[in-house]
Amino acid sequence: MTNGQFVSNCTADAMVRAAQSLKSGALVAFPTETVYGLGADATNAAAVARIYLVKGRPADHPLIVHVGDMQDIADWSDDIPDYAISLARAFWPGPMTLILKRSSLAQDFITGGQDTVGVRVPNHAVALALLNEFKKIGGKGIAAPSANRFGHVSPTTAQAVSDELSQYLAPEDLLLDGGPSLVGVESTIIDCTTESPKILRPGAITEEMVEEATQLNLSYDASEIRVSGSLENHYSPNAQVVLDISPESGDGFIADSSTPTPDGVIRLASPSNNEEFARILYTALRSADQQSLKRVVVQQPSGDDISVAIRDRLLRASRGR
């Protein structure tokens, strides 16, 4: 890396050092099971402001606070409905963010000026070790959007973070390499501020899973709450993303492994199931840019599992930046 320090061996010492860096106001990029996050002390306005600067992110776009244990959400919200606790018990640590009424700890610089805050417990050994060390020295949580420039493809490896952000990071910032992210698309975001839960961003935790865990029907009412990744155009490579057409010679192509590659078409990924599709999607889109392809054709997966999240990301990617 040109700036920032690459901490590849995620030892106990490295976790202590990274936690202390966060406490001192530095940024730490770290792996989660969904994508890599760019973290700052969620109570430090100046550190959080640097996340926005490094990402080029609009100031009214709220951040998700990562905590190490479901008990820690009580710091961030004074109003946690029973069904939110049921969801936390069922799916944390895991790829799910809960939107709750904020406590006084959750300041405007985290919430984008809204009266709600997003919180999650990630399911990754490195992320949890970092959160645990941070808590030991008084840390309340780590604010962390995906570790990429705003609107671009989210990173699922440390190398992707380095490629995307190294020129924007400072010497005191750190990057923890925890291997490739296993889920590959961002967390399901669930609004828990009304009578019944509402999914604001699809992810690996599906509608059916939410309804089963809460024994409630999902709400589909319109929501005024702004959340990460909710803009119409997002998750976009430089290449144009086109959905569900036949690729032409020179196009990049992403489709399931049963779909053959036409002559002259550059195959970027051939996932054998929807979970693998999610895991490799962003790497494949990045690969298109590394090969300077002009266009990527994606045959979208069907179903009501994680494929809902994949189709959501692809629709936004297809609209460009």
Sequence and secondary structure as in RCSB ss.txt:
>XXXX:A:sequence
MTNGQFVSNCTADAMVRAAQSLKSGALVAFPTETVYGLGADATNAAAVARIYLVKGRPADHPLIVHVGDMQDIAD
WSDDIPDYAISLARAFWPGPMTLILKRSSLAQDFITGGQDTVGVRVPNHAVALALLNEFKKIGGKGIAAPSANRF
GHVSPTTAQAVSDELSQYLAPEDLLLDGGPSLVGVESTIIDCTTESPKILRPGAITEEMVEEATQLNLSYDASEI
RVSGSLENHYSPNAQVVLDISPESGDGFIADSSTPTPDGVIRLASPSNNEEFARILYTALRSADQQSLKRVVVQQ
PSGDDISVAIRDRLLRASRGR
>XXXX:A:secstr
  SSEEE S  HHHHHHHHHHHHTT  EEE  SSS EEEEETT HHHHHHHHHHHT  TTS  EEE SSGGGHHH
H SB  HHHHHHHHHH SSSEEEEEE  TTS HHHHTT SEEEEE    HHHHHHHHHHHHTT   EE  BSSST
TB    SHHHHHHHHGGGS TT EEE   S SS S  EEEE SSSS EEEE  SS HHHHHHHHTS         
  TT SSS SB SSEEEESS   TT EEE  TTS   TT EEEE  SSHHHHHHHHHHHHHHHHHTT SEEEE  
  SSSTHHHHHHHHHHHHT  
